[in-house]
Amino acid sequence: MSELLPFIIAGLVSGSVYSLSGIGLVLTYKTSGVFNFAYGAMATVSAYTFYELYVVHGVSWPISAAIAVLVVGPIMGVIFEPFARRIATRGLAIQVAGTVGVLLAVEASAILIYGTQVTRTVPVFITTASFTVWGASVQWFGVTTFAFTIAVTILLAAFLRRSRRGVEMRATVDNPELLTLFGTGLVRTRRTAWIIGSVLASASGVLFAPLLPLDPVQLTLLIVAAFGAAAIGAFDSLPLTLAGGLIIGVLASLSTKFFTSGLLAGLSPSVPFIAVFVVLLVARKRWLAREVFTAARVHSSWSAPLGAQLSAGVGALVLLGFVPAFAGIHITAWTSALATAIVFLSLSILVRMSGQVSLAQVSFTAIGAAAFAHFAGGAGIPWLLALLLSGLVAVPVGAILAVPAIRHGGGLYLALATFGFGILFEQMFCTQSYVFGASGSALTEPRPGVSWLASDNHFYYVVLFLLVIISVVVATLNRTRLGRLMRGMADSPMAVVTSGADVGVTRILVFCIAAFLAAVGGALIGVSQTTTSGGDYQPFTSLLYFVAIMVIAGGTPWNAILAALGLTVIPAYIQSYQASTVLQLIFGAGAVAFAMTPESMLGGPASIRRMIDRVFARRRQPDVSASAVARPRVEAGALEVTDLTVRFGGVVAVDNFSFSAPTGRITGLIGPNGAGKTTTFNACSGLVRPSAGRITLHGQQITRRGPAARARLGLGRTFQRMELLESLTVRENVAMGAEGARAGNNPITQFGGGNRNHDRVETDVADALRLCSIQNLAGRPVSGLSTGQRRLVELARCLAGDFSILLLDEPSSGLDKNETKQLGQIIASVVADRGVGILLVEHDMSLVLEICHHIYVLDFGELIFEGSPQEVAASPIVRDAYLGTSDVELEAAAASAEEAARSTQEARS
């Protein structure tokens, strides 16, 4: 034990700093919904402020620490709060880009100001005194750090639970709108949280400064340890975050004693990532803090006409073809840029097309480069085959990294897992013999065996040819079923999964494709430079790549090519060792500006877009027309729900509710707000797991099936808050209803389904558009439609699928009187013609009483009445609990319902 004690003590000290930073990180995330990847950068600012005051200018340490923590910290909090508020309603990718941009800018600024040639240290400043415990020396500085962290955690927990402001900070997570209604300043509350979080970041930086030499990279990596502490705390609990930081510190310290060689030699700095990944693998989704204030992916609905893109492509190809004529000694940089463009294409597929945040793309380039060197150099495998194999090696790694995305729906947890993987790969694997080796010597990357292709100029054309081929493949992929699934998943995974497609399979496919391309690009980068080593692949480069692909304007492949040229070619022409650092600063600042840019400006100036459309005579998308298609009537069946109970914590949302929604009938489900109607829908469609009860569809139990599986069995739905694919056109949105179930959970069918399948989809889509009278909108992006039109698009998506039971959640919300009447006619005709069953949640009682055949009434999650429209309209129980309508209005509604029922019966006869 005496041998371990010094390591445990050292681990508790460093773990205290990790805990402190993790607590601040969790606090700001819980109150703002923005996970601050720049948290380590904030610690860096305060650490260097303390260094300047205490070491350089000789100011006493109490005054230096007070300024660095209590002045600089609050200032950063006041600055960050409006920034976080601005980006909180944006997509996750933009949130990550904005905060990562701050990190990159701070790191680059520190390097430019202080350089990397001189080692700067901060002496232990509180006291250098120590004492002995069981033979181990314990510094009072470490004891003070540990005690300070414990005290801060206790005081902060008490503040959050017992003070008014603390309660308000906790309430911002659960219901910020309600907090505003009670007269509480939401901005002021969040600003308080950011100030506290920034003070904790500053304290972490000051306390961390004496532990290691000052290095902006190492200080910004403090965030990785905070990730691990926050993960153990489930991104929610401050005490568990404290424990998590201490555990990580102790385990990392003990690793330096027990693992000094081999694979586990790099275990110590990798412990935080391992903690994150283990938590994401074993934790159930409900254990982790929910991702708050999420928003759809931000995008521009405008894209250049095909003629403009083809013209630009030809022009770019001609220009790139002339590069060897003038590049001279810079030809290697140009070749590396083309290979790097392939890496950026892989990142564009992930980030721009499918909305997945990956912060480990450089690790895949390292895998590809190392694998190619071993295959082509060591094993003597033919060059082209070795290139293919180097890409395939990365595929299973990409699939493994996709696991957190599948378990937790991607988002923040995926970003954390990928960033941590980059750290782990660099620390643990790069030095292994089967990767780059521990000797530090570079691996040889052989050129093609054909002699005339081995020269720099000729090999440039090899890489250019491969880039063109891959660009065409990626552009084609974007137009396939998988491409539509990817873009739809980025906009609304819920819409895709309730159409029948398994987005887990889609995510795996996306990661595997991206990993393959990144590895191929990495191999080509290595070949262009003829040698490569592990030091060429730093994890932070992945952050720079991510920011670049977000900031650079243009769609795929233009953003990839421009990003690669900017990061690779420009530094080659600038005779300064700081050129790359300056570019990092520019891209970091650009990411901050990009995150703050309104969505309407992302597509560029409207005047330029109109000019391009005019010059290339963009054709208006033709209307979709189709004659009436007699789809076969669905087989008789029903959605049967027995004793359904749904609890959220101690709240019973639905209590022992049983009902039946058979085919060929419109079943109404009504009740006041909060009655449990949407919760019932979510339980039926698999989005909420019931606490008790049984759900069957056409006699088959589906209680434990996922939403995609239920959709493939014939259960479709719309949403109260519309789930549309904002980056797709109306036609593509409607096609998702027809393609989702056909794509299913099979990787092959997710790519496509053949000509016969394509023809059937086209027919079903045209029929659905005709039924909803939106043929003239087929080519328009849904982002520009009115509320009524968007409702009809969502309904048409359901009608395009092979669904036998449709759950329609307030489909008339936002529609005017004429649109509501049209909606009722559509619903009635679909039931009459196809025989489908419809379960309708609706607040427009005129519509409900007119078209429904049977109605269930919920109140506080309990069934209080069921019957025909006439019986419901006449029921005193329903009137008291929900309708509250005058007798004259109820009698009119009942008469209307009776007339509608008589007409329906006559039509059936």
Secondary structure, DSSP 8 states (H G I E B T S, - for coil): -TTTHHHHHHHHHHHHHHHHHHHHHHHHHHHHS---TTHHHHHHHHHHHHHIIIIIS---HHHHHHIIIIIHHHHHHHHHHHHHHHHTTS-HHHHHHHHHHHHHHHHHHHHHHH-SSS-B-----S---EEEETTEEEEHHHHHHHHHHHHHHHHHHHHHHHSHHHHHHHHHHH-HHHHHHTT--HHHHHHHHHHHHHHHHHHHHHHHTTTS-B-HHHHHTHHHHHHHHHHHTTTT-HHHHHHHHHHHHHHHHHHHHH--SSGGGGHHHHHHHHHHHHHHHHS-GGGS----S-------S----HHHHHHHHHHHHHHHHTHHHH-GGGHHHHHHHHHHHHHHHHHHIIIIIT----S-HHHHHHHHHHHHIIIIIIS---HHHHHHHHHHHHHHHHHHHTHHHHHHTSHHHHHHHHHHHHHHIIIIITTSTTTT-SS---EE----SSGGGSSHHHHHHHHHHHHHHHHHHHHHHHTSHHHHHHHHHHH-HHHHHTTT--HHHHHHHHHHHHHHHHHHHHHHHHHHHSEE-GGG--HHHHHHHHHHHHHS-S-TTHHHHHHHIIIIIHHHHS--TTHHHHHHHHHHHHHHHHHHS-GGGTT--HHHHHHHHHHTT------------------S-EEEEEEEEEEETTEEEEEEEEEEEETT-EEEEE-STTSSHHHHHHHHHTSS--SEEEEEETTEE-TTS-HHHHHHTTEEE--SS----TTSBHHHHHHHHHHHHHHTT-HHHHH--HHHHHHHHHHHHHHHHHHTT-GGGTTSBGGGS-HHHHHHHHHHHHHHS--SEEEEESTTTT--HHHHHHHHHHHHHHHHHH--EEEEE-S-HHHHHHH-SEEEEEETTEEEEEE-HHHHHH-HHHIIIII---HHHHHHHHHHHHHHHHHHHHHH-
